[in-house]
Amino acid sequence: MLMPKKNQIAIYELLFKEGVMVAKKDVHMCKHRELADKNVPNLQVMKAVQSLKNSFAWRHFYWYLTNEGIQYLRDYLHLPLETVPATLCRSRPETGRPRPKGLETEEPARLTRGEANRDTCRYSAVPPATSVKLERVILH
């Protein structure tokens, strides 16, 4: 299919940046949803990436890059080796909730399932407006 070079480069740039491409199976759709600002028709997106690894579900195509595809797009778009698709970037690990300062040295008490449920119900039954301090119950 003949398509303008600028449209093909826009499709490949988005594919490389995200690592995946999604398109609705609608050849009559005027513009692709993610490339609407560049006026790229959905049919051109489907034809430009049809040779990639894909899957199809619920009237949508999903294309993704393999290692060979990443290398090909780097060469085609003249990108440095440091740039990688978003699918290969690791997200920061979740940090755990900070522990209260008084409990850092103490070992937490091991509760059975029934005792834990009973204590949570007991503590949640106290209205928050009261000034009663709840002391920690140590079960032996």
C-alpha positions in Angstrom: 0.0 0.0 0.0 1.3 3.4 -0.9 1.5 5.8 2.1 3.3 9.0 2.7 6.7 8.6 4.3 5.8 11.0 7.2 2.9 8.8 8.1 5.0 5.7 8.1 7.7 7.3 10.3 5.0 8.6 12.7 3.6 5.0 13.0 7.0 3.5 13.6 8.0 6.2 16.1 4.9 5.6 18.2 5.4 1.9 18.0 9.0 2.1 19.1 8.2 4.6 21.9 5.3 2.5 23.4 6.5 -1.0 22.4 2.9 -2.0 21.4 0.3 -0.7 19.0 -3.4 -1.1 19.3 -5.9 -0.5 16.4 -9.6 -1.1 16.0 -10.5 -3.4 13.2 -12.2 -0.7 11.2 -10.7 0.1 7.7 -13.2 3.0 7.3 -12.1 4.9 10.4 -10.8 8.3 9.4 -8.0 8.6 11.9 -6.1 6.3 14.2 -6.9 7.2 17.8 -3.3 7.7 19.0 -2.2 9.4 15.8 -5.1 11.7 15.3 -3.0 14.8 15.6 -0.9 13.7 12.6 -3.9 12.7 10.5 -2.9 9.1 10.0 -5.7 6.9 8.8 -6.4 3.7 10.7 -6.0 1.6 7.5 -2.5 2.9 7.0 -1.6 1.9 10.6 -3.0 -1.6 10.1 -1.0 -2.1 6.9 2.2 -0.6 8.2 2.4 -3.0 11.1 0.6 -6.1 9.7 3.9 -8.1 9.5 4.6 -7.8 13.2 3.7 -10.3 15.9 0.0 -9.7 16.7 -3.0 -10.9 18.5 -6.6 -10.1 18.0 -9.4 -9.8 20.5 -12.7 -8.0 20.6 -12.4 -6.1 17.3 -8.9 -4.8 18.2 -5.5 -5.7 16.8 -2.6 -5.7 19.2 0.9 -5.6 17.8 4.1 -5.9 19.8 7.8 -5.7 19.1 10.3 -8.5 19.3 14.0 -8.0 19.8 14.6 -8.2 16.1 11.9 -5.6 15.5 13.4 -3.2 18.1 16.8 -3.5 16.3 15.2 -2.9 12.9 13.3 0.2 14.1 16.5 1.5 15.7 18.3 1.2 12.4 15.3 2.6 10.3 14.7 5.6 12.6 18.4 6.2 13.3 18.0 6.0 17.1 20.8 5.5 19.6 21.1 2.2 21.6 20.2 3.9 24.8 16.6 4.5 23.8 14.3 1.5 24.5 10.5 1.0 24.2 8.4 1.7 27.2 7.6 -2.0 27.5 11.2 -2.8 28.3 11.6 0.0 30.9 11.4 -1.2 34.4 9.0 0.6 36.7 10.3 1.6 40.1 9.7 -1.0 42.8 6.9 -0.2 45.1 8.2 1.1 48.5 6.6 -0.5 51.5 4.6 1.5 53.9 6.7 3.1 56.6 6.5 1.3 59.9 5.5 3.2 63.1 8.5 4.3 65.1 7.6 2.4 68.2 7.3 -0.9 66.5 10.7 -1.1 64.7 12.4 -3.1 67.4 9.5 -5.2 68.6 8.4 -8.5 67.0 4.9 -8.4 65.7 2.6 -10.8 67.5 1.4 -13.7 65.4 -2.3 -14.0 65.4 -4.5 -16.7 64.1 -7.0 -15.8 61.4 -10.0 -15.7 63.9 -8.1 -13.6 66.4 -7.0 -11.1 63.7 -10.6 -10.7 62.5 -11.9 -10.3 66.0 -9.3 -7.6 66.9 -9.9 -5.6 63.7 -13.6 -5.6 64.3 -13.1 -4.6 67.9 -10.8 -1.6 66.9 -13.0 -0.5 64.1 -16.1 -0.4 66.3 -14.7 2.6 68.3 -15.8 5.9 66.8 -12.8 8.1 65.7 -14.1 11.2 67.6 -13.5 9.6 71.0 -10.3 10.4 72.9 -9.9 6.9 74.2 -6.4 5.6 73.5 -6.3 2.0 72.4 -3.4 0.1 73.9 -1.8 -2.7 72.0 -3.1 -6.1 73.1 -0.4 -8.7 73.4 -1.7 -12.2 73.1 0.1 -15.0 74.8 
